[in-house]
Amino acid sequence: EIERDHLKETIAKSDIVFCSALIQGKVAPVLLTEELVKLMQPGSVIVDISIDQGGNCAITTPGAVETKHDVIIQGIKNIPGMLSTSSTIMFSKNIYNLLTYLMKDGEITLDISDEIVSSILVTNNGEVVHEGALEAMGLK
């Protein structure tokens, strides 16, 4: 109840509210009551990403985008499941771009004077050359 009182003025002035409060192993605390939602300006948005554990907004519908009291409320389910796909795509694009950068005439060419190459190269000719790796291994 105390948290809701502190949030009241801020919520009423907010255009968008992200709800993400979780308590490990428990149902998510309800921080936004229907009364607080009614205080928001028409067209405001609530994104409740804690919906898998019950949600922080009392009137969020899991997996749906709905308008209630002129406020758009989105209950995004399974955020971790969504991120793995997009992070995998991003990682694969980064690796592709790195390999494209390193390729010269169909061969990987390592120019050690290149800042990008020198910052990612861990070993060269059987020796550890990366500063961070050397420090982590206690060799520097």
Summary of the structure (lengths in Angstrom):
residues: 140
radius of gyration: 24.3
end to end distance: 54.4
largest distance: 67.1
contacts: 335
relative contact order: 0.10
helix: 41%
strand: 19%
